[in-house]
């Protein structure tokens, strides 16, 4: 009978430890999320920055040419 109480106590300790670690992990992730929520990734660049991405004018060569380009580049 004493071993049953020991088994239940050990199981309860593991459950409490698991629950505590899960709650700690959850609040840690929430803290990181709040920290990076106010981080502005898409602010206008400062200084001598230039825009490097833009739509370039290309001739539409047809579906076969686009398919071959896809197979060659993998994009």
LINTAJO-V79522 format. One record per pair of residues at least 24 apart in sequence whose ideal C-beta (glycine too) atoms are under 10 Angstrom apart, sorted by the first residue. I is the first residue (numbers start at 1). J is the second residue. If there is no record, write none. Layout:
# LINTAJO-V79522
i->I j->J
i->I j->J
This chain:
# LINTAJO-V79522
none
